[in-house]
Amino acid sequence: MKPDLLLFHLSDIHFGLENNRALDWVKQEIAGRSPAAVAITGDLTMRARHPEFAAASRWIQSLAAPVTVEVGNHDLPYFNLFERFFRPYRRFRAIQHLIEREIELPGLAIVPLKTAVRMQPRLNWSKGWVTPRALRKCLAQIDALPAGTQALVAVHHPLREVGTRGTALTHGGRRALAELARRPVLAVLSGHVHDAFDIVEQTPNGPVRMIGAGTLSQRLRSTPPSFNELAWDGTELAVRVRNLQDIETEAMQIDDVPENALPPRQPGEPVAPVNQVPRTDPPVY
């Protein structure tokens, strides 16, 4: 029998408010389990500062597996507007070759779809935006895969839209999901919410599975630090949420993606600028 293809899905590491115990544990798991690939779905840093990127880059480069990295809203410069608008990825230079990297594995490929943008016509820039250009690029990569290959699409923001157009979690998410449903997409991997989920979104073109990873930072929402372990046997994709408190996977997963998918501000964490307003309700344990 063909062995399962093992993948690790990490997200929201937030160097600057990272959980070092969780990071040491994940690094050991990668060294011991040898996953075929590691997908990191954004928010490597807390405030996109140079020391945070340096620490994140060192940790990622130390992982004993092929890695692909998505850009999160926290990874775009906060205070240097020139960099944000004209050189938004300059601080990624140590791991530039890993950013939005497509990884092809036997029968499976990880394909990036960018959802973090430098600006958008609404006050809350922390939310996702799928531009037509980003979607075209992603779809072209999927369409170019060898026949019979399934795709895991890696994003930072969940692609579900909720509420009105002005407050939608991810602008263009509904359109993106509908297009992905036309293609051999096994699931969409995301972060941002800081809690894990595994749900199916219905579109006019059929269902799309959406899998979210938790956080490896101190910015907890309702569950302890965690990552997703994905096992692909060529037919089924199994998801197991791994966490530091040995809580069963089902209890670690939230039922839906909340409209305001930001974690609460932690004690000692600086207040975010207007385009990054966090939740104010306390986490539920």
C-alpha positions as CSV (number, residue, x, y, z in Angstrom):
1,M,0.0,0.0,0.0
2,K,1.3,3.5,-0.9
3,P,2.2,5.4,2.3
4,D,0.3,8.7,3.0
5,L,1.9,11.9,1.9
6,L,2.4,13.9,5.1
7,L,2.2,17.7,5.1
8,F,2.4,20.3,7.9
9,H,0.3,23.4,7.8
10,L,1.4,26.2,10.1
11,S,0.2,29.8,10.4
12,D,0.3,33.0,12.4
13,I,3.7,32.6,14.1
14,H,3.9,36.3,14.9
15,F,7.6,36.7,15.7
16,G,7.6,39.5,18.2
17,L,4.9,37.7,20.2
18,E,6.0,34.2,19.3
19,N,5.5,31.2,21.6
20,N,9.0,29.7,21.8
21,R,7.9,26.5,23.4
22,A,5.5,25.9,20.6
23,L,8.1,26.7,17.9
24,D,10.7,24.4,19.5
25,W,8.0,21.6,19.6
26,V,7.0,22.1,15.9
27,K,10.7,22.2,14.8
28,Q,11.3,18.9,16.6
29,E,8.1,17.4,15.0
30,I,9.3,18.4,11.5
31,A,12.8,16.9,12.2
32,G,11.3,13.7,13.5
33,R,8.3,13.2,11.1
34,S,10.0,14.5,7.9
35,P,6.9,15.9,6.2
36,A,7.0,16.2,2.4
37,A,6.4,19.9,2.7
38,V,5.5,22.7,5.2
39,A,3.0,25.3,4.2
40,I,3.1,28.5,6.3
41,T,0.0,30.6,5.6
42,G,1.1,34.1,6.7
43,D,1.7,36.4,9.6
44,L,5.3,35.5,10.2
45,T,5.7,38.7,12.3
46,M,3.8,40.9,14.7
47,R,4.6,44.4,13.3
48,A,6.8,43.6,10.2
49,R,9.9,45.0,12.0
50,H,13.3,44.1,10.8
51,P,14.3,42.1,14.0
52,E,11.0,40.1,13.7
53,F,11.7,39.2,10.1
54,A,15.3,38.2,10.9
55,A,14.1,35.9,13.7
56,A,11.3,34.4,11.5
57,S,13.7,33.9,8.6
58,R,16.3,32.1,10.8
59,W,13.6,29.8,12.2
60,I,12.1,29.0,8.8
61,Q,15.5,28.3,7.3
62,S,16.2,25.9,10.1
63,L,13.3,23.6,9.2
64,A,14.2,20.2,7.8
65,A,11.6,20.2,5.0
66,P,10.6,22.1,1.8
67,V,8.7,25.2,2.8
68,T,6.3,27.6,1.1
69,V,5.3,30.9,2.7
70,E,2.3,33.1,2.2
71,V,2.3,36.8,3.1
72,G,0.0,37.9,5.9
73,N,-1.4,41.3,6.7
74,H,1.0,41.6,9.6
75,D,3.9,41.1,7.3
76,L,3.5,44.3,5.3
77,P,5.3,47.4,6.7
78,Y,3.2,49.3,9.2
79,F,5.0,52.5,9.7
80,N,7.1,52.9,6.5
81,L,4.5,53.8,3.9
82,F,7.0,54.1,1.1
83,E,8.1,50.5,1.7
84,R,4.5,49.3,2.1
85,F,3.4,50.8,-1.3
86,F,6.6,50.3,-3.4
87,R,8.8,47.6,-1.8
88,P,6.4,45.6,0.4
89,Y,8.4,42.4,0.3
90,R,11.9,43.9,0.9
91,R,12.0,42.6,4.5
92,F,11.4,39.0,3.2
93,R,14.7,39.1,1.3
94,A,16.4,36.3,3.4
95,I,13.6,33.9,2.4
96,Q,12.4,35.5,-0.8
97,H,12.7,32.2,-2.7
98,L,10.1,30.7,-0.4
99,I,7.5,33.4,-0.7
100,E,4.4,32.2,-2.7
101,R,6.4,29.2,-3.8
102,E,4.6,26.4,-5.6
103,I,5.6,22.9,-4.4
104,E,4.8,19.9,-6.6
105,L,4.6,16.5,-4.9
106,P,3.5,13.1,-6.2
107,G,-0.2,13.7,-7.2
108,L,-0.4,16.9,-5.2
109,A,0.7,20.5,-5.5
110,I,0.6,23.4,-3.1
111,V,-0.3,26.5,-5.1
112,P,-0.3,30.1,-3.7
113,L,-3.1,32.7,-3.8
114,K,-2.2,36.1,-2.4
115,T,-4.8,37.7,-0.2
116,A,-2.8,40.3,1.7
117,V,-2.6,43.7,-0.2
118,R,-0.7,46.9,0.5
119,M,-3.9,49.0,0.5
120,Q,-7.6,48.7,-0.2
121,P,-10.6,51.1,-0.3
122,R,-11.8,50.3,3.3
123,L,-10.5,51.3,6.7
124,N,-9.6,47.8,7.9
125,W,-6.6,46.8,5.8
126,S,-6.2,43.6,7.9
127,K,-8.9,41.8,5.9
128,G,-8.3,39.9,2.8
129,W,-8.6,41.0,-0.8
130,V,-8.3,38.7,-3.8
131,T,-7.4,40.8,-6.8
132,P,-8.3,39.6,-10.3
133,R,-4.6,39.5,-11.1
134,A,-3.8,37.3,-8.1
135,L,-6.7,34.9,-8.9
136,R,-5.7,34.6,-12.6
137,K,-2.1,33.7,-11.6
138,C,-3.3,31.1,-9.2
139,L,-5.8,29.6,-11.7
140,A,-3.1,29.5,-14.4
141,Q,-0.8,27.6,-12.1
142,I,-3.5,25.0,-11.2
143,D,-4.4,24.6,-14.9
144,A,-0.7,24.0,-15.8
145,L,-0.4,21.1,-13.3
146,P,0.1,17.6,-14.7
147,A,-3.1,15.6,-15.4
148,G,-4.5,14.0,-12.3
149,T,-2.7,16.3,-9.8
150,Q,-4.8,17.7,-7.0
151,A,-4.1,21.2,-5.7
152,L,-3.9,22.6,-2.2
153,V,-4.4,26.4,-2.5
154,A,-2.5,28.3,0.2
155,V,-3.8,31.7,1.3
156,H,-3.6,33.8,4.4
157,H,-7.2,35.0,4.8
158,P,-10.1,32.5,4.7
159,L,-11.9,33.0,1.4
160,R,-15.4,33.2,2.9
161,E,-17.2,36.5,2.5
162,V,-19.7,37.5,5.2
163,G,-21.9,40.5,5.8
164,T,-22.1,43.3,3.3
165,R,-19.6,44.1,0.6
166,G,-18.1,46.9,2.7
167,T,-17.4,44.6,5.8
168,A,-16.7,41.3,4.0
169,L,-13.9,39.3,5.5
170,T,-12.2,38.7,2.1
171,H,-13.2,40.8,-0.8
172,G,-13.3,38.7,-3.9
173,G,-13.4,35.5,-1.8
174,R,-16.7,34.3,-3.2
175,R,-15.5,34.7,-6.8
176,A,-12.3,32.9,-6.0
177,L,-14.0,30.0,-4.4
178,A,-16.4,29.6,-7.3
179,E,-13.5,29.5,-9.7
180,L,-11.5,27.0,-7.6
181,A,-14.6,24.8,-7.5
182,R,-14.2,24.3,-11.3
183,R,-10.7,22.8,-10.8
184,P,-9.1,19.9,-9.0
185,V,-8.7,21.7,-5.7
186,L,-8.5,19.4,-2.8
187,A,-8.7,22.2,-0.2
188,V,-7.9,25.8,0.6
189,L,-5.4,26.2,3.4
190,S,-5.5,29.5,5.4
191,G,-4.6,31.2,8.7
192,H,-5.5,34.6,10.2
193,V,-8.3,33.4,12.5
194,H,-5.9,31.8,15.1
195,D,-8.2,28.8,15.6
196,A,-8.3,25.7,13.4
197,F,-11.3,24.8,11.2
198,D,-12.3,22.3,8.5
199,I,-15.5,23.3,6.8
200,V,-17.0,23.0,3.3
201,E,-18.2,26.1,1.5
202,Q,-20.9,25.8,-1.2
203,T,-20.5,27.7,-4.4
204,P,-22.5,27.9,-7.6
205,N,-20.0,25.5,-9.1
206,G,-19.8,23.0,-6.3
207,P,-18.3,22.7,-2.8
208,V,-14.8,23.8,-1.8
209,R,-13.1,22.5,1.4
210,M,-11.6,25.2,3.6
211,I,-9.0,24.3,6.2
212,G,-7.6,26.8,8.7
213,A,-4.6,26.5,11.0
214,G,-4.3,27.9,14.5
215,T,-1.5,30.1,15.8
216,L,2.0,29.4,17.1
217,S,2.1,32.7,19.0
218,Q,0.9,34.2,22.3
219,R,-2.0,35.8,20.5
220,L,-4.5,33.1,21.4
221,R,-8.2,33.2,20.6
222,S,-10.0,30.2,22.0
223,T,-7.5,27.3,21.7
224,P,-3.9,26.7,22.6
225,P,-1.0,26.9,20.1
226,S,-1.4,24.4,17.3
227,F,-0.7,23.4,13.7
228,N,-2.3,21.1,11.2
229,E,-1.0,17.7,10.2
230,L,-2.4,16.7,6.8
231,A,-2.2,13.1,5.5
232,W,-3.0,12.5,1.8
233,D,-3.4,8.9,0.6
234,G,-4.2,9.8,-3.0
235,T,-8.0,9.8,-2.3
236,E,-8.7,11.3,1.0
237,L,-7.1,14.2,2.9
238,A,-7.2,13.7,6.7
239,V,-6.6,16.6,9.0
240,R,-5.3,16.3,12.6
241,V,-4.9,19.4,14.7
242,R,-1.8,19.0,16.8
243,N,-1.5,21.2,20.0
244,L,0.5,21.5,23.2
245,Q,-2.3,20.4,25.5
246,D,-3.2,17.1,23.8
247,I,-6.8,18.2,23.1
248,E,-8.7,16.1,20.6
249,T,-8.8,17.5,17.1
250,E,-12.6,18.0,17.0
251,A,-12.5,20.1,20.2
252,M,-9.8,22.3,18.7
253,Q,-11.8,23.3,15.6
254,I,-14.3,26.1,15.4
255,D,-17.5,25.6,13.5
256,D,-17.3,28.7,11.3
257,V,-15.2,31.6,10.3
258,P,-16.3,34.7,12.3
259,E,-16.8,38.0,10.4
260,N,-14.3,39.8,12.7
261,A,-11.6,37.1,12.5
262,L,-9.0,38.9,14.6
263,P,-7.6,37.7,17.9
264,P,-8.0,39.7,21.1
265,R,-5.1,42.0,22.1
266,Q,-2.8,40.3,24.6
267,P,-1.5,42.0,27.8
268,G,1.4,44.2,26.9
269,E,0.7,44.1,23.2
270,P,0.7,47.6,21.7
271,V,-2.5,49.0,20.3
272,A,-2.7,48.5,16.6
273,P,-3.1,51.3,14.1
274,V,-6.5,52.0,12.6
275,N,-6.1,49.5,9.8
276,Q,-5.4,46.7,12.3
277,V,-8.0,47.0,15.0
278,P,-8.1,43.7,17.0
279,R,-11.0,42.1,18.7
280,T,-11.9,43.4,22.2
281,D,-13.9,40.4,23.4
282,P,-12.0,38.0,25.7
283,P,-10.9,34.5,24.4
284,V,-13.0,31.6,25.6
285,Y,-11.1,28.7,27.2
